Amino acid sequence: MIALAIAFVANANATIVIVGPSFNADTLNYEVSGSTILPTVGVSGILVSKTIAVGDQFSYTFAPSDFTAYLTSSSLGFTTLGVAMTGTSASPAAFSLDLYGMDASSTLAVIQSFTGFVPTSSTSTFVGLTAGTVGDLSAINNVVGFGFTFGVGDIAVNTTLNSLQANVIPEPSSASLLALGMAGLVALRARRKS
């Protein structure tokens, strides 16, 4: 019960933080062969405005970043990797996002694959990514870019990717742990009396 209360208190204090670049200054690599997508980079981020086809893809590179805490964590202090996005598509469009890094032999490798859905809100939204395939975790401290692939077709998408973010649940403070401990003792005493 106390552990649940601690998790609740920590979750209530969760914050969204930018963990990667804002997508407006680095390198946008256009579509893979056969893809029909042609994103552009503006002051707000990467803009995609078209009717997408299955497999439409682009990639984006940036200065090496350490994503260790956002890919491997547990219990308190848990973090969820996500993307800040706006979207005005008619329905949520599924996508996958692959993080790339340099492995021990200096070869570009997929570190982790994620899935998500383009939001339908014109307000910037934190889109939490669901972890999928784990790739070469030896490259985890040197993330240099991502690949973005749409998983559905025939949906008109007008979306902007703003930045990589994480939903961070901080470790509980000593004061909150003490308060919860005292509450537990009071509850235990009350239970013994009844």
C-alpha positions as CSV (number, residue, x, y, z in Angstrom):
1,M,0.0,0.0,0.0
2,I,2.8,2.4,0.9
3,A,4.7,1.5,-2.2
4,L,1.6,2.3,-4.2
5,A,1.2,5.7,-2.5
6,I,4.9,6.5,-3.2
7,A,4.4,5.6,-6.9
8,F,1.3,7.8,-6.9
9,V,3.1,10.7,-5.4
10,A,6.0,10.3,-7.8
11,N,3.6,10.0,-10.8
12,A,1.8,13.2,-9.7
13,N,5.1,15.0,-10.0
14,A,6.0,13.7,-13.4
15,T,7.4,16.3,-15.8
16,I,8.0,16.4,-19.5
17,V,11.6,17.3,-20.5
18,I,13.3,17.7,-23.8
19,V,16.0,15.0,-24.2
20,G,16.9,15.4,-27.8
21,P,17.3,18.2,-30.2
22,S,14.5,20.5,-31.4
23,F,13.9,19.4,-34.9
24,N,14.8,22.7,-36.7
25,A,18.5,22.9,-37.2
26,D,20.1,19.5,-37.9
27,T,20.1,17.2,-40.9
28,L,16.9,16.0,-42.5
29,N,17.5,13.1,-44.9
30,Y,14.7,12.6,-47.3
31,E,12.7,9.6,-48.1
32,V,13.9,6.1,-48.7
33,S,13.7,4.7,-52.2
34,G,10.1,4.4,-53.2
35,S,8.8,6.7,-50.5
36,T,6.6,9.6,-51.5
37,I,7.0,11.7,-48.4
38,L,8.9,15.0,-48.6
39,P,9.1,16.6,-45.2
40,T,10.5,20.1,-44.7
41,V,12.3,21.7,-41.7
42,G,11.0,25.0,-40.3
43,V,11.3,27.0,-37.1
44,S,8.7,24.8,-35.4
45,G,10.3,21.5,-36.4
46,I,9.8,18.8,-39.1
47,L,6.6,19.4,-41.1
48,V,4.8,16.6,-43.0
49,S,1.7,17.7,-44.9
50,K,0.4,15.1,-47.4
51,T,-1.7,12.1,-47.9
52,I,0.6,9.4,-46.8
53,A,1.3,5.9,-48.2
54,V,2.3,2.9,-46.2
55,G,6.0,2.9,-45.7
56,D,6.5,6.6,-46.3
57,Q,9.7,7.3,-44.4
58,F,12.3,9.9,-43.6
59,S,15.3,10.1,-41.3
60,Y,16.9,12.8,-39.2
61,T,20.4,13.1,-37.7
62,F,21.7,15.2,-34.9
63,A,24.7,15.5,-32.5
64,P,25.3,12.3,-30.5
65,S,23.0,12.1,-27.5
66,D,22.9,9.8,-24.4
67,F,19.4,8.2,-24.1
68,T,20.4,5.5,-21.6
69,A,18.0,6.7,-18.9
70,Y,15.1,6.9,-21.3
71,L,15.5,3.5,-22.8
72,T,16.4,1.3,-19.8
73,S,14.8,2.1,-16.4
74,S,12.4,0.7,-13.9
75,S,10.1,1.5,-11.0
76,L,10.6,5.0,-9.5
77,G,12.5,7.4,-11.7
78,F,10.8,5.7,-14.7
79,T,11.0,7.6,-17.9
80,T,9.0,7.3,-21.1
81,L,10.5,8.5,-24.4
82,G,8.2,10.5,-26.6
83,V,8.0,13.0,-29.4
84,A,6.4,16.5,-29.1
85,M,4.0,16.7,-32.1
86,T,1.1,18.6,-33.4
87,G,-1.3,17.0,-35.9
88,T,-4.5,17.8,-37.8
89,S,-5.1,14.4,-39.5
90,A,-8.6,13.1,-39.7
91,S,-7.6,10.0,-37.6
92,P,-4.5,9.0,-35.6
93,A,-1.9,7.8,-38.0
94,A,0.3,4.9,-36.8
95,F,4.1,5.3,-37.1
96,S,7.3,3.7,-36.0
97,L,10.4,5.5,-34.8
98,D,13.8,3.8,-34.9
99,L,16.7,5.3,-32.9
100,Y,20.1,4.9,-34.5
101,G,23.6,5.0,-32.9
102,M,27.1,4.0,-33.8
103,D,28.1,0.5,-32.6
104,A,31.5,-0.7,-31.4
105,S,32.7,-1.1,-35.0
106,S,31.5,2.5,-35.9
107,T,28.6,1.1,-37.9
108,L,25.2,2.7,-37.8
109,A,22.8,0.4,-35.9
110,V,19.2,0.4,-34.8
111,I,19.3,0.8,-31.0
112,Q,15.6,0.6,-30.2
113,S,12.3,0.7,-32.2
114,F,9.2,2.4,-31.0
115,T,5.6,2.9,-32.1
116,G,3.2,5.7,-31.7
117,F,0.3,7.6,-33.3
118,V,0.2,11.1,-34.8
119,P,-2.1,13.2,-32.6
120,T,-5.2,14.9,-34.0
121,S,-4.6,18.1,-32.0
122,S,-3.2,21.3,-33.3
123,T,-1.7,21.9,-29.8
124,S,1.8,20.5,-29.3
125,T,1.2,17.1,-27.6
126,F,3.6,14.7,-25.8
127,V,3.3,11.4,-27.8
128,G,4.6,8.6,-25.6
129,L,6.4,6.0,-27.6
130,T,5.8,2.3,-26.9
131,A,9.1,0.3,-27.0
132,G,9.2,-2.4,-29.6
133,T,12.3,-4.2,-31.0
134,V,15.5,-3.9,-29.1
135,G,18.5,-3.6,-31.4
136,D,22.2,-3.0,-30.6
137,L,22.2,-1.7,-27.0
138,S,26.0,-1.3,-27.1
139,A,25.3,1.9,-29.1
140,I,22.9,3.3,-26.6
141,N,25.2,6.1,-25.4
142,N,25.7,7.5,-28.9
143,V,22.3,8.1,-30.5
144,V,22.8,10.1,-33.7
145,G,19.4,10.1,-35.3
146,F,16.1,8.4,-36.0
147,G,14.1,6.9,-38.8
148,F,10.4,7.8,-39.0
149,T,8.0,5.5,-40.9
150,F,4.3,5.7,-41.4
151,G,2.5,2.4,-40.9
152,V,-0.8,3.2,-42.5
153,G,-1.8,4.8,-45.9
154,D,-4.5,7.0,-47.4
155,I,-4.6,9.3,-44.4
156,A,-4.2,13.1,-44.9
157,V,-1.6,14.1,-42.3
158,N,-0.5,17.6,-41.4
159,T,1.9,17.2,-38.5
160,T,4.9,18.8,-37.1
161,L,7.5,17.0,-35.0
162,N,9.0,19.5,-32.5
163,S,11.5,17.6,-30.3
164,L,12.4,14.3,-28.6
165,Q,11.1,14.4,-25.1
166,A,10.7,12.2,-22.0
167,N,8.1,11.9,-19.3
168,V,10.2,11.9,-16.2
169,I,9.0,10.7,-12.8
170,P,11.5,12.0,-10.3
171,E,12.7,10.0,-7.4
172,P,10.5,10.9,-4.4
173,S,11.9,13.5,-1.9
174,S,13.0,12.5,1.6
175,A,10.2,14.6,3.0
176,S,7.5,12.8,1.0
177,L,8.9,9.4,2.0
178,L,8.9,10.4,5.6
179,A,5.3,11.7,5.4
180,L,4.2,8.5,3.7
181,G,6.0,6.4,6.3
182,M,4.3,8.3,9.1
183,A,0.9,7.9,7.4
184,G,1.6,4.1,7.2
185,L,2.4,4.0,10.9
186,V,-0.8,5.9,11.8
187,A,-2.9,3.6,9.6
188,L,-1.2,0.5,11.2
189,R,-1.9,1.8,14.7
190,A,-5.6,2.6,13.9
191,R,-6.0,-0.9,12.4
192,R,-4.6,-2.5,15.6
193,K,-7.1,-0.5,17.8
194,S,-10.1,-1.8,15.8
